[in-house]
């Protein structure tokens, strides 16, 4: 049996669908709806956080791979 991994965007889309269904079925102020919307909010916050994280440049990757290379050395002047 193959395990399928969902992307964060797919998880957000499914959580939104679940939240809308819970709201329609149980009402806006129900525990089920509030919990479903909390999940959407947490997933959305994680997506925002991932967008703001620093992504390594090719030069940073090079410096990690070859720390003794002259370009990778830090000099105090």
QUIWO-V231620 format. One record per run of one state. SS is the DSSP state (alpha for helix, beta for strand, coil for the rest). FROM is the first residue (numbers start at 1). TO is the last residue. If there is no record, write none. Layout:
SS&FROM&TO  SS&FROM&TO
This chain:
coil&1&7  alpha&8&26  coil&27&30  alpha&31&52  coil&53&57  alpha&58&65  coil&66&69  alpha&70&72  coil&73&77
